[in-house]
Amino acid sequence: MTQVMEQQAESLARLRILVAVLGEAAHAKWWRTEFLTAAGLRFLDRLYPRTSYAAALRATSVAARDLHDSSIGRGGVYHLFRLPGAYEAQLDALARRGFIDQVLQELNSSLDVRDSLVTQIESLASGDLPETEPGPQRIGSVRDLQRGALLGKWVGAYLHAFRKEYRIFPYVEAEKTF
């Protein structure tokens, strides 16, 4: 994996984690899980002492993926919680190397502090963040994702949604083949 691809994968992983935490019942209530809270992690640590962070993110991501899928659809579209296979493989590789655990350990003291988590999303932003509307929103294509042109749009969409307290489901479309 090139340095640019690895940085993009790390940024996507970090954004996925932050959105997963903020979308939980303890914050925005987009999905009904509470695994990525201090109490949820303590509970999972008893069941999965070596993999509690990964288990918490995986369970929460399933809930997030299901909500995004039901809001956007599944055919020919991808979103933060259902990326094209190559990107999911990169995120899995990061998880195996301990990146997910490292990020969640860094966030551990602020998992229950909404403003701190929103600030963490903001720190991923670069450049202007256009205003967004609630609901499903097309932010580009898979080709744009491959060029590394979408992270800012994803960050901006979720940042505005959490700040203004509405649900948004940014997605990219697969290229049509004829």
Secondary structure by P-SEA (a helix, b strand, c coil): ccaaaaaaaaaaaaaaaaaaaaaccccccccccccccaaaaaaaaaaccccaaaaaaaaaaaaaaaaaaaacccccccccccccaaaaaaaaaaaaaaaaaaaaaaaccccccaaaaaaaaaaacccccccccccccccccaaaaaacccaaaaaaaaaaaaaabbbbbbbccccccc
